[in-house]
């Protein structure tokens, strides 16, 4: 891995400037910029020349991987990137920024909630998937496996998967979720091909030292490919975004503004300058 670090950070800062503010109630907690560089380069390398799908991507890793390639920071990356996210603000920001990158990487984004069956147009359509889901501290990892299952349904019989989840040996729940995710992956025909432990940090006020790992899975049992997609069972929606925060919202809708490049006028007020005469 060799590239110009300054150019890489500047490219990622373009993506950070483009993404909407995180909604903590939906466990949107953004990765720090230096770690975004590391993850984006890794995604570009693993998925070089492939058609991939991101099932959720508040961090902006999809655009980051594409932008590093478009800015010639690296000379590899995905052939195409599709984003599926329940937050219309994220979908719109990816579509808007993705138009600038279309000569290098084809980027598309669609509104989708993992509680719903995967739409037919995405079923088995991609070479790999990437997820960084709610980490499942209060639901036994059900939120992680739900995202993994949707990614699996969206990919071909021989596919790759990058999964980003909490990893702290001093927090038993992170190790349990990591174990249970691997067990579910085995059920779906995957094995762990590579793991980068305790790799990323986040803008997380109540636990700033909590890290996540990046796990690369490879499907080795094509016969485990799912044939149908069903809604998530009601029991799996409990504590989806944390204790007492079930999955009840289908979509986060964006309120339209006259200029998407400006801050919403609902978040600030104007106090005019008093002009002195005389």
DRENDO-1510 file (C-alpha; in Angstrom, 1 decimal, always signed):
<recs>
REC; n; res; u; v; w
REC; 1; UNK; +0.0; +0.0; +0.0 .
REC; 2; UNK; +1.8; +3.1; -1.3 .
REC; 3; UNK; +0.1; +6.4; -2.0 .
REC; 4; UNK; +0.5; +10.1; -1.3 .
REC; 5; UNK; -1.0; +10.6; +2.2 .
REC; 6; UNK; -1.8; +14.3; +1.8 .
REC; 7; UNK; -3.7; +13.7; -1.4 .
REC; 8; UNK; -5.5; +10.8; +0.1 .
REC; 9; UNK; -6.7; +12.8; +3.2 .
REC; 10; UNK; -7.7; +15.7; +0.9 .
REC; 11; UNK; -9.8; +13.4; -1.2 .
REC; 12; UNK; -11.5; +11.9; +1.8 .
REC; 13; UNK; -12.2; +15.4; +3.2 .
REC; 14; UNK; -14.2; +16.0; +0.1 .
REC; 15; UNK; -16.4; +13.1; +0.9 .
REC; 16; UNK; -16.7; +14.1; +4.6 .
REC; 17; UNK; -17.8; +17.6; +3.5 .
REC; 18; UNK; -20.5; +16.0; +1.4 .
REC; 19; UNK; -22.1; +13.6; +3.9 .
REC; 20; UNK; -25.0; +14.6; +6.1 .
REC; 21; UNK; -24.8; +15.0; +9.9 .
REC; 22; UNK; -25.1; +11.6; +11.8 .
REC; 23; UNK; -28.3; +10.7; +13.5 .
REC; 24; UNK; -27.3; +9.1; +16.8 .
REC; 25; UNK; -30.7; +7.7; +17.4 .
REC; 26; UNK; -30.2; +5.4; +14.5 .
REC; 27; UNK; -26.6; +4.5; +15.6 .
REC; 28; UNK; -25.0; +6.6; +12.9 .
REC; 29; UNK; -21.6; +7.2; +14.3 .
REC; 30; UNK; -19.0; +8.2; +11.8 .
REC; 31; UNK; -15.5; +6.9; +11.4 .
REC; 32; UNK; -12.5; +9.2; +11.9 .
REC; 33; UNK; -10.9; +10.5; +8.7 .
REC; 34; UNK; -7.5; +8.8; +9.0 .
REC; 35; UNK; -9.2; +5.4; +9.4 .
REC; 36; UNK; -11.5; +6.2; +6.5 .
REC; 37; UNK; -8.4; +6.5; +4.3 .
REC; 38; UNK; -7.3; +3.0; +5.5 .
REC; 39; UNK; -10.7; +1.4; +5.0 .
REC; 40; UNK; -11.3; +3.1; +1.6 .
REC; 41; UNK; -8.0; +1.9; +0.2 .
REC; 42; UNK; -8.7; -1.6; +1.5 .
REC; 43; UNK; -12.1; -1.6; -0.1 .
REC; 44; UNK; -10.7; -0.4; -3.4 .
REC; 45; UNK; -8.0; -3.1; -3.3 .
REC; 46; UNK; -10.2; -6.0; -2.3 .
REC; 47; UNK; -13.0; -5.1; -4.8 .
REC; 48; UNK; -10.8; -4.0; -7.6 .
REC; 49; UNK; -12.6; -4.3; -10.9 .
REC; 50; UNK; -15.8; -5.7; -9.2 .
REC; 51; UNK; -19.4; -4.6; -9.0 .
REC; 52; UNK; -20.2; -4.2; -5.3 .
REC; 53; UNK; -23.0; -3.2; -3.0 .
REC; 54; UNK; -22.9; -1.3; +0.2 .
REC; 55; UNK; -25.8; -2.1; +2.5 .
REC; 56; UNK; -25.8; +1.1; +4.5 .
REC; 57; UNK; -22.9; +3.6; +4.4 .
REC; 58; UNK; -23.2; +6.6; +6.6 .
REC; 59; UNK; -19.4; +6.9; +6.9 .
REC; 60; UNK; -19.0; +7.4; +3.2 .
REC; 61; UNK; -16.5; +4.6; +2.5 .
REC; 62; UNK; -18.1; +3.8; -0.9 .
REC; 63; UNK; -17.5; +7.4; -2.2 .
REC; 64; UNK; -14.1; +7.5; -0.5 .
REC; 65; UNK; -12.9; +4.4; -2.4 .
REC; 66; UNK; -14.3; +5.7; -5.7 .
REC; 67; UNK; -12.9; +9.2; -5.1 .
REC; 68; UNK; -9.4; +7.9; -4.3 .
REC; 69; UNK; -9.4; +6.3; -7.7 .
REC; 70; UNK; -10.9; +9.3; -9.5 .
REC; 71; UNK; -8.3; +11.6; -8.0 .
REC; 72; UNK; -5.5; +9.3; -9.1 .
REC; 73; UNK; -4.4; +8.7; -5.5 .
REC; 74; UNK; -4.6; +5.0; -6.3 .
REC; 75; UNK; -5.0; +3.3; -9.7 .
REC; 76; UNK; -7.4; +0.5; -8.6 .
REC; 77; UNK; -11.0; +0.3; -7.2 .
REC; 78; UNK; -14.4; -1.1; -7.9 .
REC; 79; UNK; -16.0; -1.1; -11.3 .
REC; 80; UNK; -19.3; +0.0; -9.9 .
REC; 81; UNK; -20.8; +0.8; -6.5 .
REC; 82; UNK; -24.4; +0.5; -5.5 .
REC; 83; UNK; -25.6; +1.9; -2.2 .
REC; 84; UNK; -28.7; +0.7; -0.4 .
REC; 85; UNK; -29.7; +2.9; +2.6 .
REC; 86; UNK; -32.8; +3.8; +4.5 .
REC; 87; UNK; -31.6; +7.5; +5.0 .
REC; 88; UNK; -32.7; +9.6; +2.0 .
REC; 89; UNK; -30.1; +12.3; +3.0 .
REC; 90; UNK; -27.3; +9.7; +2.5 .
REC; 91; UNK; -28.8; +8.4; -0.8 .
REC; 92; UNK; -29.1; +11.9; -2.2 .
REC; 93; UNK; -25.6; +12.9; -1.1 .
REC; 94; UNK; -24.1; +9.8; -2.8 .
REC; 95; UNK; -26.1; +10.3; -6.0 .
REC; 96; UNK; -25.0; +14.0; -6.1 .
REC; 97; UNK; -21.3; +13.3; -5.4 .
REC; 98; UNK; -21.3; +10.2; -7.5 .
REC; 99; UNK; -22.2; +12.1; -10.7 .
REC; 100; UNK; -18.7; +13.7; -10.5 .
REC; 101; UNK; -17.1; +10.3; -10.4 .
REC; 102; UNK; -19.0; +8.6; -13.2 .
REC; 103; UNK; -16.1; +8.6; -15.7 .
REC; 104; UNK; -14.1; +6.4; -13.2 .
REC; 105; UNK; -16.7; +4.4; -11.2 .
REC; 106; UNK; -20.4; +3.9; -11.9 .
REC; 107; UNK; -22.2; +4.9; -8.7 .
REC; 108; UNK; -25.9; +4.5; -7.9 .
REC; 109; UNK; -27.9; +4.7; -4.7 .
REC; 110; UNK; -31.4; +3.5; -3.7 .
REC; 111; UNK; -33.6; +3.9; -0.7 .
REC; 112; UNK; -33.9; +0.6; +1.1 .
REC; 113; UNK; -34.5; -0.7; +4.7 .
REC; 114; UNK; -33.1; -4.1; +5.8 .
REC; 115; UNK; -36.3; -4.9; +7.5 .
REC; 116; UNK; -37.9; -5.3; +4.0 .
REC; 117; UNK; -37.2; -8.1; +1.5 .
REC; 118; UNK; -34.3; -7.3; -0.8 .
REC; 119; UNK; -35.8; -6.0; -4.2 .
REC; 120; UNK; -35.5; -8.4; -7.1 .
REC; 121; UNK; -33.2; -6.0; -9.1 .
REC; 122; UNK; -30.5; -6.4; -6.5 .
REC; 123; UNK; -30.8; -10.1; -5.8 .
REC; 124; UNK; -27.6; -11.9; -6.7 .
REC; 125; UNK; -26.4; -9.0; -8.8 .
REC; 126; UNK; -23.0; -8.1; -7.2 .
REC; 127; UNK; -19.6; -9.6; -6.8 .
REC; 128; UNK; -19.3; -8.5; -3.1 .
REC; 129; UNK; -20.8; -6.4; -0.3 .
REC; 130; UNK; -19.7; -4.1; +2.4 .
REC; 131; UNK; -21.5; -3.4; +5.7 .
REC; 132; UNK; -20.8; -1.4; +8.9 .
REC; 133; UNK; -24.1; -2.0; +10.6 .
REC; 134; UNK; -25.4; -1.2; +14.1 .
REC; 135; UNK; -23.0; -3.3; +16.2 .
REC; 136; UNK; -25.6; -5.2; +18.2 .
REC; 137; UNK; -24.5; -4.6; +21.8 .
REC; 138; UNK; -28.1; -4.8; +23.0 .
REC; 139; UNK; -29.6; -7.3; +20.6 .
REC; 140; UNK; -27.1; -10.2; +20.5 .
REC; 141; UNK; -25.7; -9.1; +17.2 .
REC; 142; UNK; -29.1; -9.5; +15.3 .
REC; 143; UNK; -28.6; -6.1; +13.6 .
REC; 144; UNK; -25.2; -7.3; +12.3 .
REC; 145; UNK; -26.5; -10.6; +11.0 .
REC; 146; UNK; -29.5; -8.9; +9.4 .
REC; 147; UNK; -27.2; -6.7; +7.3 .
REC; 148; UNK; -25.0; -9.6; +6.5 .
REC; 149; UNK; -27.9; -11.7; +5.3 .
REC; 150; UNK; -29.1; -8.8; +3.0 .
REC; 151; UNK; -25.6; -8.4; +1.6 .
REC; 152; UNK; -25.4; -12.2; +1.0 .
REC; 153; UNK; -28.7; -12.2; -0.8 .
REC; 154; UNK; -27.4; -9.3; -3.0 .
REC; 155; UNK; -24.3; -11.2; -4.2 .
REC; 156; UNK; -23.4; -14.0; -6.5 .
REC; 157; UNK; -22.4; -17.6; -5.6 .
REC; 158; UNK; -18.7; -16.7; -5.5 .
REC; 159; UNK; -18.5; -13.4; -3.7 .
REC; 160; UNK; -16.5; -11.4; -1.1 .
REC; 161; UNK; -17.8; -9.5; +1.9 .
REC; 162; UNK; -16.2; -6.8; +4.1 .
REC; 163; UNK; -17.8; -6.5; +7.5 .
REC; 164; UNK; -16.9; -3.7; +10.0 .
REC; 165; UNK; -18.0; -4.4; +13.6 .
REC; 166; UNK; -16.9; -3.5; +17.1 .
REC; 167; UNK; -13.8; -5.3; +18.4 .
REC; 168; UNK; -12.6; -4.7; +21.9 .
REC; 169; UNK; -11.2; -7.7; +23.9 .
REC; 170; UNK; -12.1; -5.9; +27.1 .
REC; 171; UNK; -15.8; -5.7; +26.1 .
REC; 172; UNK; -17.2; -9.3; +26.1 .
REC; 173; UNK; -20.3; -8.3; +24.0 .
REC; 174; UNK; -18.0; -7.3; +21.1 .
REC; 175; UNK; -16.4; -10.7; +21.1 .
REC; 176; UNK; -19.7; -12.5; +21.3 .
REC; 177; UNK; -21.1; -10.6; +18.3 .
REC; 178; UNK; -17.9; -11.2; +16.4 .
REC; 179; UNK; -18.2; -14.9; +17.1 .
REC; 180; UNK; -21.9; -15.1; +16.2 .
REC; 181; UNK; -21.4; -13.1; +13.0 .
REC; 182; UNK; -18.8; -15.6; +11.9 .
REC; 183; UNK; -21.1; -18.5; +12.8 .
REC; 184; UNK; -23.9; -17.0; +10.7 .
REC; 185; UNK; -21.4; -16.4; +7.9 .
REC; 186; UNK; -20.5; -20.1; +7.9 .
REC; 187; UNK; -24.2; -21.0; +7.6 .
REC; 188; UNK; -24.3; -18.8; +4.5 .
REC; 189; UNK; -21.3; -20.5; +3.0 .
REC; 190; UNK; -18.6; -18.0; +3.9 .
REC; 191; UNK; -15.2; -18.4; +5.7 .
REC; 192; UNK; -13.0; -15.7; +7.2 .
REC; 193; UNK; -10.3; -14.9; +4.7 .
REC; 194; UNK; -8.7; -12.1; +6.6 .
REC; 195; UNK; -9.2; -10.0; +9.7 .
REC; 196; UNK; -7.7; -6.6; +10.7 .
REC; 197; UNK; -8.4; -6.3; +14.4 .
REC; 198; UNK; -9.1; -3.1; +16.4 .
REC; 199; UNK; -8.5; -1.0; +13.3 .
REC; 200; UNK; -10.9; +2.0; +13.3 .
REC; 201; UNK; -11.9; +4.8; +15.7 .
REC; 202; UNK; -15.1; +6.8; +15.7 .
REC; 203; UNK; -16.6; +10.1; +16.8 .
REC; 204; UNK; -18.2; +8.5; +19.8 .
REC; 205; UNK; -18.4; +10.8; +22.8 .
REC; 206; UNK; -19.5; +8.2; +25.3 .
REC; 207; UNK; -16.8; +5.6; +24.3 .
REC; 208; UNK; -14.1; +7.4; +22.2 .
REC; 209; UNK; -11.7; +4.4; +22.5 .
REC; 210; UNK; -14.1; +1.8; +21.1 .
REC; 211; UNK; -12.6; +0.4; +17.9 .
REC; 212; UNK; -13.9; -1.8; +15.1 .
REC; 213; UNK; -12.3; -4.5; +13.1 .
REC; 214; UNK; -12.5; -5.2; +9.3 .
REC; 215; UNK; -13.3; -8.8; +8.4 .
REC; 216; UNK; -13.0; -10.1; +4.9 .
REC; 217; UNK; -15.3; -13.1; +4.2 .
REC; 218; UNK; -15.1; -15.3; +1.1 .
REC; 219; UNK; -18.0; -17.5; +0.0 .
REC; 220; UNK; -16.8; -21.1; -0.5 .
REC; 221; UNK; -20.0; -23.0; -0.6 .
REC; 222; UNK; -22.1; -21.7; -3.6 .
REC; 223; UNK; -24.9; -24.0; -2.7 .
REC; 224; UNK; -25.7; -21.9; +0.3 .
REC; 225; UNK; -26.9; -19.0; -1.9 .
REC; 226; UNK; -30.4; -18.0; -0.7 .
REC; 227; UNK; -33.3; -18.2; -3.2 .
REC; 228; UNK; -35.7; -15.8; -1.6 .
REC; 229; UNK; -35.8; -12.7; +0.6 .
REC; 230; UNK; -38.3; -12.2; +3.4 .
REC; 231; UNK; -39.1; -9.4; +5.9 .
REC; 232; UNK; -37.2; -9.6; +9.1 .
REC; 233; UNK; -39.1; -11.3; +11.9 .
REC; 234; UNK; -40.6; -8.9; +14.5 .
REC; 235; UNK; -38.5; -10.3; +17.2 .
REC; 236; UNK; -35.3; -9.3; +15.4 .
REC; 237; UNK; -36.3; -5.6; +15.3 .
REC; 238; UNK; -36.0; -5.1; +19.1 .
REC; 239; UNK; -33.1; -3.0; +20.4 .
REC; 240; UNK; -31.9; -2.8; +16.8 .
REC; 241; UNK; -30.2; +0.6; +17.3 .
REC; 242; UNK; -29.4; +0.1; +21.0 .
REC; 243; UNK; -31.3; -0.7; +24.2 .
REC; 244; UNK; -34.9; +0.5; +24.0 .
REC; 245; UNK; -34.4; +1.6; +20.3 .
REC; 246; UNK; -36.2; -0.9; +18.1 .
REC; 247; UNK; -36.3; -0.7; +14.3 .
REC; 248; UNK; -39.6; +1.2; +13.7 .
REC; 249; UNK; -38.7; +3.8; +11.1 .
REC; 250; UNK; -38.9; +2.7; +7.4 .
REC; 251; UNK; -37.1; +5.7; +5.9 .
REC; 252; UNK; -35.4; +8.9; +7.0 .
REC; 253; UNK; -36.7; +11.5; +4.5 .
REC; 254; UNK; -34.8; +14.6; +3.5 .
REC; 255; UNK; -36.7; +17.9; +3.8 .
REC; 256; UNK; -36.2; +19.7; +0.5 .
REC; 257; UNK; -34.2; +23.0; +0.4 .
REC; 258; UNK; -33.6; +25.5; -2.3 .
REC; 259; UNK; -29.8; +24.8; -2.3 .
REC; 260; UNK; -28.5; +21.4; -1.3 .
REC; 261; UNK; -25.0; +22.9; -0.8 .
REC; 262; UNK; -26.2; +25.1; +2.1 .
REC; 263; UNK; -27.1; +24.3; +5.7 .
REC; 264; UNK; -30.9; +23.9; +6.3 .
REC; 265; UNK; -32.3; +27.2; +7.5 .
REC; 266; UNK; -34.1; +25.2; +10.2 .
REC; 267; UNK; -30.8; +24.9; +12.1 .
REC; 268; UNK; -29.9; +28.5; +12.3 .
REC; 269; UNK; -31.5; +32.0; +12.4 .
REC; 270; UNK; -30.3; +35.3; +10.9 .
REC; 271; UNK; -29.7; +38.5; +13.0 .
REC; 272; UNK; -29.3; +41.5; +10.6 .
REC; 273; UNK; -26.5; +44.0; +11.0 .
REC; 274; UNK; -27.8; +47.4; +12.2 .
REC; 275; UNK; -26.5; +50.1; +9.9 .
REC; 276; UNK; -25.6; +53.3; +11.7 .
REC; 277; UNK; -26.6; +56.5; +9.9 .
REC; 278; UNK; -25.3; +60.0; +10.4 .
</recs>
